[in-house]
Amino acid sequence: MLAALLAVSLIAVTLALVFCHRHGSVLSTQLALRRAREAQLKIAIDALMELLRNIIDTVQLSGGRAEVLMRDLRSRLVVEIDNDKSLVKDCRLFADLRFNGLADYLERHYPTLNKQEILLCSIISLGLPSDNLRCLLGHNHAGSLYNRTTRIRKKLGITRSGMPLDEYLYQLSLELEKERVEEDYFKIKEK
């Protein structure tokens, strides 16, 4: 895994330098290096989320014997907006970095979403399966998570379309990526 991350990092840096050589401007160099760093960060976030999924899966599979471990894990990961010790609070940051400001976009364009709903959207956008989400959030029944996501879908106005929340967030992240690429293109063209 580490070797793959290093290889991708080297490719990103090489592409950045080739791009800079062709365009020769300081702005192009800075932008290309920023893109390379963002590519590395995206890979790191994906690897972190995969690790988190694996940890939660392992704990779930251990059954009742892991009750104390699970309680401790939940105390560290549980979604508590005002708890600075909660690791899950960083999921909003991860989603923003990974998906071009997704959580910030939701906050600006959907003011009826509260902080916990935006955080839940951030966690969902990072690809945790519903079983992992239920475990992470301390929900014993699938219906409780379904109810939360249904309320969010209503606030987003996607209930009639039948589109699942994770699919909507994925499509939105693609749109935000396209907007960012277009903005960067015009910035380079202006210089």
Z-matrix of the N, CA and C atoms (Angstrom, degrees):
N
C 1 1.450
C 2 1.532 1 110.83
N 3 1.341 2 115.87 1 -46.15
C 4 1.454 3 120.36 2 179.21
C 5 1.522 4 111.28 3 -63.07
N 6 1.323 5 116.64 4 -39.67
C 7 1.465 6 120.42 5 178.62
C 8 1.520 7 110.81 6 -62.42
N 9 1.337 8 116.81 7 -39.87
C 10 1.468 9 120.75 8 178.66
C 11 1.523 10 110.46 9 -65.55
N 12 1.335 11 117.21 10 -41.03
C 13 1.464 12 120.72 11 178.44
C 14 1.522 13 111.04 12 -62.90
N 15 1.321 14 116.51 13 -42.59
C 16 1.462 15 120.05 14 178.93
C 17 1.524 16 111.39 15 -64.96
N 18 1.324 17 116.42 16 -40.36
C 19 1.464 18 120.22 17 179.62
C 20 1.524 19 110.62 18 -62.99
N 21 1.331 20 116.37 19 -44.87
C 22 1.470 21 120.16 20 178.71
C 23 1.522 22 110.20 21 -63.92
N 24 1.338 23 116.96 22 -39.94
C 25 1.464 24 120.85 23 178.61
C 26 1.526 25 110.66 24 -61.39
N 27 1.324 26 116.78 25 -44.35
C 28 1.462 27 120.32 26 179.12
C 29 1.520 28 111.59 27 -63.62
N 30 1.309 29 116.19 28 -40.22
C 31 1.469 30 120.22 29 177.64
C 32 1.523 31 110.18 30 -62.70
N 33 1.348 32 116.28 31 -44.34
C 34 1.465 33 120.18 32 -179.38
C 35 1.524 34 111.26 33 -62.26
N 36 1.313 35 117.39 34 -43.30
C 37 1.462 36 121.06 35 178.87
C 38 1.523 37 110.80 36 -66.42
N 39 1.322 38 117.65 37 -41.58
C 40 1.463 39 121.81 38 178.41
C 41 1.529 40 110.74 39 -61.36
N 42 1.325 41 115.94 40 -45.80
C 43 1.464 42 119.42 41 178.00
C 44 1.522 43 111.03 42 -62.20
N 45 1.323 44 116.34 43 -38.95
C 46 1.468 45 120.12 44 178.34
C 47 1.521 46 110.73 45 -62.00
N 48 1.330 47 116.72 46 -43.62
C 49 1.461 48 119.96 47 -179.41
C 50 1.524 49 112.27 48 -68.71
N 51 1.326 50 117.77 49 -38.31
C 52 1.472 51 120.99 50 176.42
C 53 1.524 52 109.71 51 -62.80
N 54 1.317 53 115.25 52 -44.33
C 55 1.469 54 120.27 53 178.81
C 56 1.527 55 110.03 54 -59.02
N 57 1.332 56 116.83 55 -44.96
C 58 1.464 57 121.73 56 -178.76
C 59 1.524 58 111.40 57 -65.02
N 60 1.323 59 116.51 58 -40.61
C 61 1.451 60 120.75 59 -179.97
C 62 1.526 61 110.56 60 -61.04
N 63 1.324 62 116.28 61 -41.21
C 64 1.466 63 120.00 62 -178.81
C 65 1.521 64 111.92 63 -69.34
N 66 1.328 65 117.50 64 -36.17
C 67 1.461 66 120.27 65 -174.18
C 68 1.521 67 112.82 66 -98.36
N 69 1.316 68 117.91 67 -24.25
C 70 1.447 69 122.46 68 170.42
C 71 1.508 70 118.25 69 66.95
N 72 1.285 71 120.68 70 0.09
C 73 1.459 72 119.54 71 -177.30
C 74 1.526 73 111.16 72 -97.72
N 75 1.312 74 115.49 73 154.98
C 76 1.467 75 121.16 74 178.66
C 77 1.520 76 110.06 75 -63.93
N 78 1.321 77 117.25 76 -41.52
C 79 1.462 78 121.23 77 179.64
C 80 1.521 79 111.00 78 -61.10
N 81 1.303 80 116.23 79 -42.95
C 82 1.464 81 120.03 80 178.30
C 83 1.518 82 110.86 81 -62.54
N 84 1.331 83 116.29 82 -40.40
C 85 1.462 84 120.54 83 179.03
C 86 1.520 85 110.45 84 -62.68
N 87 1.333 86 116.32 85 -47.72
C 88 1.466 87 119.91 86 -179.91
C 89 1.511 88 111.68 87 -61.94
N 90 1.307 89 116.72 88 -43.65
C 91 1.460 90 121.18 89 -179.42
C 92 1.522 91 111.28 90 -65.12
N 93 1.311 92 116.93 91 -42.48
C 94 1.464 93 120.64 92 -179.90
C 95 1.527 94 111.26 93 -65.00
N 96 1.325 95 116.99 94 -41.46
C 97 1.463 96 119.58 95 178.15
C 98 1.529 97 111.51 96 -67.19
N 99 1.329 98 116.05 97 -37.07
C 100 1.472 99 119.52 98 176.12
C 101 1.519 100 110.07 99 -62.01
N 102 1.311 101 117.27 100 -42.67
C 103 1.467 102 121.68 101 178.57
C 104 1.538 103 111.01 102 -61.92
N 105 1.321 104 115.50 103 -40.29
C 106 1.464 105 119.25 104 178.85
C 107 1.527 106 110.50 105 -64.20
N 108 1.340 107 116.91 106 -43.10
C 109 1.466 108 119.98 107 177.92
C 110 1.522 109 111.03 108 -64.02
N 111 1.320 110 117.19 109 -40.15
C 112 1.469 111 120.36 110 178.16
C 113 1.522 112 111.01 111 -64.06
N 114 1.324 113 117.12 112 -38.41
C 115 1.469 114 119.90 113 178.25
C 116 1.524 115 110.08 114 -63.20
N 117 1.327 116 116.81 115 -41.41
C 118 1.458 117 120.40 116 177.73
C 119 1.532 118 110.90 117 -64.17
N 120 1.315 119 116.65 118 -41.77
C 121 1.462 120 120.97 119 -179.96
C 122 1.524 121 111.03 120 -64.00
N 123 1.320 122 116.83 121 -41.04
C 124 1.463 123 120.42 122 178.66
C 125 1.527 124 110.90 123 -61.40
N 126 1.309 125 116.56 124 -40.97
C 127 1.463 126 120.57 125 178.42
C 128 1.528 127 109.97 126 -64.90
N 129 1.332 128 116.40 127 -42.15
C 130 1.463 129 120.43 128 179.74
C 131 1.523 130 111.46 129 -63.80
N 132 1.307 131 116.84 130 -40.50
C 133 1.465 132 120.58 131 178.63
C 134 1.522 133 110.00 132 -64.57
N 135 1.319 134 117.34 133 -43.95
C 136 1.470 135 120.22 134 178.28
C 137 1.531 136 110.80 135 -60.13
N 138 1.328 137 116.77 136 -41.43
C 139 1.464 138 120.49 137 179.48
C 140 1.525 139 110.79 138 -66.20
N 141 1.320 140 117.41 139 -40.26
C 142 1.466 141 121.26 140 177.66
C 143 1.521 142 111.49 141 -63.18
N 144 1.313 143 117.06 142 -42.59
C 145 1.469 144 120.36 143 -179.95
C 146 1.528 145 110.66 144 -67.57
N 147 1.316 146 118.11 145 -35.51
C 148 1.468 147 120.63 146 176.25
C 149 1.522 148 110.32 147 -64.90
N 150 1.322 149 116.71 148 -41.22
C 151 1.457 150 120.80 149 176.43
C 152 1.522 151 110.95 150 -61.31
N 153 1.305 152 116.65 151 -44.14
C 154 1.462 153 121.13 152 178.95
C 155 1.520 154 111.00 153 -61.54
N 156 1.334 155 117.41 154 -43.66
C 157 1.470 156 120.88 155 177.77
C 158 1.526 157 110.59 156 -59.94
N 159 1.324 158 116.81 157 -43.03
C 160 1.458 159 120.57 158 -179.48
C 161 1.526 160 112.23 159 -65.47
N 162 1.319 161 117.02 160 -40.31
C 163 1.465 162 120.23 161 177.83
C 164 1.516 163 110.74 162 -62.39
N 165 1.316 164 116.51 163 -46.40
C 166 1.462 165 120.11 164 -178.87
C 167 1.517 166 110.39 165 -64.89
N 168 1.323 167 117.49 166 -41.69
C 169 1.470 168 120.67 167 177.44
C 170 1.534 169 111.11 168 -59.47
N 171 1.316 170 116.40 169 -44.13
C 172 1.464 171 120.83 170 -179.92
C 173 1.517 172 111.34 171 -61.67
N 174 1.310 173 116.02 172 -43.62
C 175 1.467 174 120.34 173 179.60
C 176 1.522 175 110.02 174 -65.28
N 177 1.315 176 117.50 175 -42.22
C 178 1.471 177 120.73 176 179.98
C 179 1.526 178 110.74 177 -62.56
N 180 1.311 179 117.18 178 -40.95
C 181 1.459 180 121.08 179 -177.24
C 182 1.526 181 113.00 180 -69.79
N 183 1.323 182 117.21 181 -20.36
C 184 1.457 183 119.76 182 -178.64
C 185 1.525 184 112.90 183 -76.36
N 186 1.322 185 117.24 184 -7.48
C 187 1.462 186 121.12 185 174.92
C 188 1.516 187 113.68 186 67.83
N 189 1.325 188 115.95 187 -150.63
C 190 1.454 189 122.54 188 -175.53
C 191 1.513 190 114.81 189 -64.16
N 192 1.316 191 117.76 190 -22.29
C 193 1.462 192 120.70 191 -179.60
C 194 1.518 193 112.43 192 -65.10
N 195 1.289 194 116.79 193 -19.12
C 196 1.462 195 119.92 194 -176.15
C 197 1.525 196 112.20 195 -99.47
N 198 1.328 197 117.00 196 17.98
C 199 1.463 198 120.08 197 -175.81
C 200 1.532 199 112.45 198 -56.66
N 201 1.315 200 116.71 199 -46.36
C 202 1.460 201 120.07 200 -179.86
C 203 1.521 202 110.16 201 -66.83
N 204 1.329 203 116.36 202 -43.80
C 205 1.462 204 120.59 203 177.89
C 206 1.526 205 110.49 204 -60.13
N 207 1.327 206 115.86 205 -43.22
C 208 1.464 207 120.19 206 -178.88
C 209 1.528 208 110.87 207 -64.65
N 210 1.323 209 117.10 208 -40.80
C 211 1.466 210 120.52 209 179.27
C 212 1.532 211 109.34 210 -62.02
N 213 1.331 212 116.06 211 -42.55
C 214 1.460 213 120.05 212 178.14
C 215 1.528 214 110.93 213 -64.88
N 216 1.330 215 116.22 214 -43.97
C 217 1.465 216 120.79 215 178.80
C 218 1.521 217 110.57 216 -60.24
N 219 1.320 218 116.82 217 -45.56
C 220 1.473 219 119.97 218 179.05
C 221 1.524 220 111.51 219 -62.43
N 222 1.335 221 116.91 220 -38.11
C 223 1.467 222 118.77 221 -179.67
C 224 1.521 223 111.23 222 -63.62
N 225 1.332 224 116.65 223 -27.18
C 226 1.461 225 120.37 224 179.28
C 227 1.531 226 112.81 225 -89.10
N 228 1.337 227 116.50 226 -26.53
C 229 1.457 228 119.84 227 -173.82
C 230 1.520 229 114.09 228 -108.61
N 231 1.320 230 117.51 229 -18.28
C 232 1.454 231 121.04 230 -171.07
C 233 1.532 232 111.51 231 -54.99
N 234 1.319 233 114.68 232 146.17
C 235 1.453 234 120.62 233 -178.17
C 236 1.524 235 109.41 234 -75.50
N 237 1.320 236 114.99 235 101.45
C 238 1.456 237 122.00 236 174.70
C 239 1.521 238 106.66 237 -130.97
N 240 1.303 239 115.56 238 110.74
C 241 1.461 240 120.51 239 -173.83
C 242 1.533 241 111.52 240 -59.79
N 243 1.326 242 118.03 241 -40.72
C 244 1.458 243 120.97 242 -174.37
C 245 1.524 244 113.27 243 -91.62
N 246 1.321 245 118.39 244 5.42
C 247 1.451 246 121.65 245 -177.67
C 248 1.527 247 109.11 246 -97.63
N 249 1.320 248 116.82 247 106.96
C 250 1.462 249 120.56 248 -178.86
C 251 1.529 250 112.66 249 -69.23
N 252 1.335 251 117.38 250 -14.62
C 253 1.460 252 120.88 251 -179.99
C 254 1.524 253 112.45 252 -87.45
N 255 1.323 254 117.24 253 -6.35
C 256 1.458 255 121.52 254 -178.68
C 257 1.529 256 109.84 255 -74.60
N 258 1.333 257 116.06 256 126.78
C 259 1.463 258 119.84 257 178.46
C 260 1.524 259 111.65 258 -73.33
N 261 1.321 260 117.15 259 -25.96
C 262 1.454 261 120.86 260 -176.19
C 263 1.524 262 111.77 261 -68.27
N 264 1.340 263 117.05 262 -25.11
C 265 1.467 264 119.29 263 -179.91
C 266 1.528 265 111.11 264 -58.09
N 267 1.329 266 116.44 265 -26.67
C 268 1.459 267 120.04 266 178.84
C 269 1.520 268 112.71 267 -72.53
N 270 1.325 269 117.56 268 -14.67
C 271 1.465 270 120.03 269 -179.81
C 272 1.517 271 111.72 270 -61.54
N 273 1.322 272 117.55 271 -30.92
C 274 1.466 273 119.78 272 177.08
C 275 1.527 274 109.00 273 -64.86
N 276 1.311 275 116.20 274 -45.61
C 277 1.461 276 120.65 275 177.80
C 278 1.524 277 110.69 276 -61.53
N 279 1.336 278 116.24 277 -45.65
C 280 1.458 279 119.87 278 178.56
C 281 1.523 280 111.15 279 -58.37
N 282 1.335 281 116.71 280 -45.04
C 283 1.470 282 120.33 281 -179.46
C 284 1.523 283 110.64 282 -63.85
N 285 1.336 284 116.45 283 -40.64
C 286 1.464 285 119.30 284 178.50
C 287 1.522 286 111.20 285 -63.43
N 288 1.316 287 116.61 286 -44.29
C 289 1.461 288 120.14 287 -179.51
C 290 1.524 289 111.78 288 -70.52
N 291 1.308 290 116.07 289 -42.56
C 292 1.467 291 121.37 290 -176.38
C 293 1.527 292 112.44 291 -72.42
N 294 1.331 293 115.98 292 -35.59
C 295 1.466 294 120.24 293 -172.89
C 296 1.528 295 112.91 294 -121.67
N 297 1.323 296 116.49 295 37.63
C 298 1.467 297 122.71 296 168.08
C 299 1.522 298 114.37 297 57.67
N 300 1.325 299 116.57 298 46.52
C 301 1.464 300 120.38 299 175.70
C 302 1.511 301 114.38 300 82.27
N 303 1.314 302 118.43 301 30.54
C 304 1.465 303 122.68 302 -176.72
C 305 1.529 304 112.59 303 -56.56
N 306 1.329 305 117.78 304 -51.29
C 307 1.467 306 120.90 305 -177.51
C 308 1.528 307 110.67 306 -65.14
N 309 1.327 308 116.98 307 -41.56
C 310 1.468 309 120.03 308 177.20
C 311 1.527 310 110.91 309 -61.89
N 312 1.317 311 116.29 310 -40.61
C 313 1.466 312 120.67 311 177.82
C 314 1.530 313 110.32 312 -60.99
N 315 1.325 314 116.61 313 -46.87
C 316 1.468 315 119.99 314 179.61
C 317 1.522 316 110.77 315 -60.48
N 318 1.313 317 116.55 316 -41.63
C 319 1.467 318 120.74 317 -179.74
C 320 1.534 319 111.41 318 -63.90
N 321 1.328 320 116.95 319 -41.36
C 322 1.468 321 121.09 320 -179.07
C 323 1.525 322 112.56 321 -72.10
N 324 1.337 323 117.39 322 -42.32
C 325 1.456 324 121.16 323 -171.73
C 326 1.527 325 114.42 324 -93.79
N 327 1.317 326 117.14 325 -14.56
C 328 1.467 327 121.30 326 179.92
C 329 1.530 328 108.97 327 -132.06
N 330 1.335 329 116.61 328 74.65
C 331 1.470 330 119.88 329 -175.27
C 332 1.530 331 114.00 330 -65.20
N 333 1.330 332 118.11 331 -14.19
C 334 1.464 333 119.11 332 178.23
C 335 1.527 334 112.31 333 -77.54
N 336 1.328 335 117.94 334 -14.45
C 337 1.470 336 120.68 335 175.90
C 338 1.532 337 108.95 336 -73.58
N 339 1.324 338 116.47 337 130.31
C 340 1.465 339 119.26 338 176.84
C 341 1.532 340 109.77 339 -86.86
N 342 1.335 341 116.04 340 175.64
C 343 1.470 342 120.67 341 -175.82
C 344 1.525 343 111.95 342 -60.56
N 345 1.327 344 117.20 343 -40.56
C 346 1.469 345 119.30 344 -179.65
C 347 1.524 346 111.20 345 -66.26
N 348 1.329 347 117.48 346 -37.12
C 349 1.468 348 120.17 347 179.03
C 350 1.523 349 111.27 348 -68.31
N 351 1.322 350 116.65 349 -39.27
C 352 1.468 351 119.76 350 176.85
C 353 1.528 352 110.00 351 -66.08
N 354 1.320 353 116.44 352 -39.39
C 355 1.458 354 120.08 353 176.99
C 356 1.528 355 111.00 354 -64.17
N 357 1.334 356 117.04 355 -41.55
C 358 1.467 357 120.35 356 177.49
C 359 1.534 358 110.42 357 -62.97
N 360 1.327 359 117.30 358 -41.89
C 361 1.470 360 120.28 359 176.03
C 362 1.529 361 110.48 360 -60.70
N 363 1.333 362 116.49 361 -39.47
C 364 1.465 363 120.66 362 178.94
C 365 1.517 364 110.58 363 -62.33
N 366 1.336 365 116.21 364 -44.98
C 367 1.467 366 120.39 365 -179.25
C 368 1.530 367 110.06 366 -65.18
N 369 1.323 368 116.40 367 -43.16
C 370 1.472 369 120.48 368 179.28
C 371 1.528 370 110.36 369 -62.31
N 372 1.331 371 116.96 370 -41.85
C 373 1.469 372 120.06 371 -178.39
C 374 1.527 373 112.08 372 -63.19
N 375 1.325 374 116.67 373 -25.10
C 376 1.457 375 120.54 374 -179.98
C 377 1.523 376 112.80 375 -80.11
N 378 1.340 377 116.91 376 -3.15
C 379 1.456 378 120.21 377 168.78
C 380 1.514 379 117.52 378 95.26
N 381 1.328 380 118.20 379 16.86
C 382 1.465 381 117.91 380 176.74
C 383 1.527 382 109.70 381 -72.46
N 384 1.326 383 118.03 382 131.04
C 385 1.469 384 120.76 383 176.38
C 386 1.528 385 110.71 384 -64.95
N 387 1.332 386 116.84 385 158.64
C 388 1.463 387 121.02 386 -174.95
C 389 1.529 388 112.50 387 -60.78
N 390 1.330 389 118.62 388 -34.96
C 391 1.468 390 119.98 389 177.15
C 392 1.524 391 111.19 390 -62.91
N 393 1.319 392 116.68 391 -41.20
C 394 1.467 393 120.59 392 177.08
C 395 1.522 394 110.65 393 -66.09
N 396 1.327 395 116.01 394 -40.87
C 397 1.470 396 119.87 395 178.76
C 398 1.523 397 110.81 396 -60.85
N 399 1.323 398 116.34 397 -46.23
C 400 1.467 399 120.04 398 -179.81
C 401 1.523 400 110.35 399 -59.80
N 402 1.298 401 116.60 400 -44.35
C 403 1.465 402 121.39 401 179.41
C 404 1.530 403 110.31 402 -62.96
N 405 1.303 404 116.16 403 -46.72
C 406 1.454 405 122.33 404 -178.42
C 407 1.525 406 112.06 405 -62.44
N 408 1.320 407 116.38 406 -39.42
C 409 1.464 408 121.46 407 -176.55
C 410 1.522 409 112.97 408 -89.26
N 411 1.325 410 116.63 409 -4.24
C 412 1.458 411 120.13 410 178.63
C 413 1.519 412 114.14 411 77.32
N 414 1.318 413 117.81 412 24.94
C 415 1.466 414 122.02 413 177.90
C 416 1.526 415 108.89 414 -91.15
N 417 1.315 416 116.41 415 125.35
C 418 1.464 417 120.29 416 179.56
C 419 1.522 418 112.32 417 -84.20
N 420 1.320 419 117.40 418 -23.05
C 421 1.456 420 121.16 419 -175.57
C 422 1.528 421 110.24 420 -119.24
N 423 1.322 422 115.22 421 141.13
C 424 1.467 423 120.47 422 179.16
C 425 1.523 424 111.02 423 -61.09
N 426 1.323 425 116.52 424 -29.73
C 427 1.460 426 120.63 425 -178.17
C 428 1.511 427 114.01 426 -63.06
N 429 1.320 428 118.06 427 -32.20
C 430 1.463 429 119.95 428 -178.41
C 431 1.528 430 111.30 429 -68.46
N 432 1.319 431 116.95 430 -40.75
C 433 1.460 432 120.03 431 176.30
C 434 1.527 433 110.36 432 -68.95
N 435 1.317 434 116.10 433 -39.76
C 436 1.467 435 120.90 434 177.20
C 437 1.525 436 110.02 435 -58.48
N 438 1.332 437 117.41 436 -43.81
C 439 1.471 438 120.92 437 179.89
C 440 1.523 439 111.15 438 -62.72
N 441 1.321 440 117.22 439 -41.50
C 442 1.469 441 120.22 440 179.28
C 443 1.527 442 111.18 441 -64.32
N 444 1.320 443 116.51 442 -44.66
C 445 1.471 444 118.83 443 -178.82
C 446 1.526 445 111.04 444 -70.54
N 447 1.331 446 117.59 445 -31.39
C 448 1.469 447 120.51 446 176.94
C 449 1.532 448 110.06 447 -65.46
N 450 1.324 449 117.46 448 -41.72
C 451 1.472 450 120.28 449 177.36
C 452 1.528 451 110.45 450 -62.24
N 453 1.324 452 116.54 451 -40.57
C 454 1.472 453 119.84 452 178.61
C 455 1.528 454 109.92 453 -65.25
N 456 1.326 455 117.08 454 -43.58
C 457 1.469 456 120.53 455 179.57
C 458 1.526 457 110.83 456 -59.81
N 459 1.329 458 117.04 457 -38.19
C 460 1.474 459 120.05 458 177.41
C 461 1.523 460 110.61 459 -63.23
N 462 1.324 461 116.30 460 -44.33
C 463 1.466 462 120.19 461 -179.87
C 464 1.531 463 111.38 462 -65.46
N 465 1.319 464 116.95 463 -29.96
C 466 1.467 465 121.26 464 178.61
C 467 1.529 466 112.14 465 -83.38
N 468 1.333 467 116.03 466 -11.85
C 469 1.456 468 120.34 467 179.49
C 470 1.515 469 114.34 468 76.76
N 471 1.327 470 117.88 469 29.50
C 472 1.464 471 120.31 470 -177.58
C 473 1.527 472 112.89 471 -115.01
N 474 1.335 473 117.70 472 16.11
C 475 1.468 474 119.22 473 -178.04
C 476 1.523 475 111.80 474 -71.31
N 477 1.311 476 117.01 475 -36.82
C 478 1.476 477 119.88 476 -178.22
C 479 1.521 478 112.47 477 -69.71
N 480 1.310 479 116.18 478 -31.85
C 481 1.474 480 119.72 479 -177.57
C 482 1.527 481 111.79 480 -72.32
N 483 1.331 482 116.34 481 -22.45
C 484 1.459 483 119.80 482 -177.72
C 485 1.518 484 113.53 483 77.43
N 486 1.338 485 116.88 484 5.13
C 487 1.459 486 121.01 485 -178.89
C 488 1.534 487 109.55 486 -71.79
N 489 1.327 488 117.27 487 128.77
C 490 1.468 489 119.74 488 176.24
C 491 1.532 490 110.45 489 -63.29
N 492 1.319 491 116.15 490 152.02
C 493 1.457 492 120.99 491 -177.98
C 494 1.524 493 111.89 492 -59.74
N 495 1.320 494 118.20 493 -42.85
C 496 1.466 495 119.80 494 -178.85
C 497 1.523 496 111.59 495 -62.79
N 498 1.328 497 116.87 496 -36.91
C 499 1.468 498 120.88 497 178.18
C 500 1.526 499 110.71 498 -67.73
N 501 1.340 500 116.74 499 -42.33
C 502 1.465 501 120.82 500 178.03
C 503 1.532 502 110.04 501 -60.20
N 504 1.330 503 117.03 502 -46.02
C 505 1.460 504 120.73 503 -179.54
C 506 1.528 505 111.16 504 -63.73
N 507 1.323 506 117.20 505 -37.11
C 508 1.462 507 121.49 506 177.28
C 509 1.534 508 110.29 507 -64.02
N 510 1.333 509 116.58 508 -47.37
C 511 1.463 510 120.41 509 179.11
C 512 1.532 511 111.09 510 -61.75
N 513 1.323 512 115.87 511 -41.02
C 514 1.459 513 120.48 512 178.26
C 515 1.528 514 110.66 513 -62.80
N 516 1.324 515 117.33 514 -40.70
C 517 1.468 516 120.36 515 179.30
C 518 1.534 517 110.93 516 -64.46
N 519 1.334 518 117.19 517 -35.23
C 520 1.471 519 120.28 518 176.61
C 521 1.528 520 110.87 519 -65.45
N 522 1.330 521 116.68 520 -40.92
C 523 1.467 522 120.66 521 177.48
C 524 1.526 523 111.14 522 -63.50
N 525 1.331 524 116.60 523 -42.33
C 526 1.464 525 120.28 524 179.11
C 527 1.530 526 110.94 525 -65.19
N 528 1.324 527 117.64 526 -36.70
C 529 1.467 528 121.46 527 176.58
C 530 1.525 529 110.36 528 -64.27
N 531 1.320 530 116.34 529 -43.70
C 532 1.470 531 120.80 530 179.51
C 533 1.529 532 110.32 531 -61.83
N 534 1.339 533 116.98 532 -43.37
C 535 1.464 534 120.75 533 178.51
C 536 1.525 535 111.04 534 -61.62
N 537 1.330 536 116.96 535 -41.29
C 538 1.462 537 120.62 536 -179.14
C 539 1.520 538 111.37 537 -65.63
N 540 1.308 539 117.03 538 -42.16
C 541 1.458 540 121.09 539 179.00
C 542 1.537 541 110.13 540 -63.19
N 543 1.329 542 116.39 541 -42.72
C 544 1.466 543 120.01 542 178.64
C 545 1.524 544 111.19 543 -64.14
N 546 1.332 545 117.73 544 -41.91
C 547 1.467 546 120.78 545 177.87
C 548 1.521 547 110.85 546 -61.13
N 549 1.322 548 116.55 547 -44.31
C 550 1.464 549 120.47 548 -179.98
C 551 1.526 550 111.06 549 -64.62
N 552 1.317 551 117.18 550 -38.74
C 553 1.462 552 121.30 551 179.07
C 554 1.527 553 110.39 552 -61.14
N 555 1.337 554 115.99 553 -45.58
C 556 1.464 555 119.21 554 -178.99
C 557 1.522 556 111.99 555 -69.74
N 558 1.320 557 117.71 556 -32.01
C 559 1.471 558 119.99 557 176.36
C 560 1.522 559 110.23 558 -64.56
N 561 1.320 560 117.09 559 -42.91
C 562 1.461 561 120.99 560 179.78
C 563 1.514 562 109.67 561 -67.71
N 564 1.322 563 116.67 562 -41.16
C 565 1.465 564 120.33 563 -178.49
C 566 1.523 565 112.06 564 -65.05
N 567 1.348 566 117.13 565 -34.64
C 568 1.469 567 121.25 566 179.01
C 569 1.524 568 111.70 567 -65.08
N 570 1.324 569 117.41 568 -33.44
C 571 1.463 570 120.95 569 -178.05
C 572 1.494 571 108.85 570 -82.36
